[in-house]
Amino acid sequence: MSTSNFTRRGLLKTSAVAGAGLALPTYLSAANHAGYTNAPQGDTVTLGFNVPQSG
């Protein structure tokens, strides 16, 4: 019978690293950041501030 060196902690660490590695490309892709749709059009920019009126 052979002994195995797999531990729960090692399995959790490995799966966390693998999950992060698989999720990383979705955060770093340029297509996610290219769709900036709130760009002002024209020569003027209007700023608005939300100030509470009820103390």
N, C-alpha and C positions, 0 to 999 in steps of 0.2 A: 504494500500500500504506500503510495507516495504522499508526501506532505505538500500542502499548498501554502504559498505565502500571501494569499489574498486576504485582506482585512476589510472590514466595513469602512474604516476611515480612508484607506487607500482607494477603495471603490468610489466613495463620495468625492474625494479630491479629483480623481480621474474624470468622473462624470461631470463635475463642475467645470473643469478646464475644457473638456470636449464641448459642453454646452455653450460656454462663452466663446469658444473658437468658431462654432457654427453660427452664433448670433452676431458676431462682430461684423461680417461683411454687410449686413443689412443696415448697420449704423454708419458705415463709412462710405457707402456708395454715393456717387456724385448726383445721381438722379433724384435722390431724396431731398437734396438741398437746392436743386435747380428750379423748383416750382415756386419761387417767391412771387406770390400773386398780389401782395399789398403794396406794390411799387407805385408811387405817385405819378400821375400823368399830367403833363403841362408844366407851367413855369412856377406855380405856387403850391405851397404845402400848407394845409390847415391842421393845426394841432388842437386836440380837445382834451380837457381835463375833467375828471369825474370828482366833484367835490361834494361830500355829504352835506345835506341841508338840515338835518335833524339832530344836531349836537349829539 
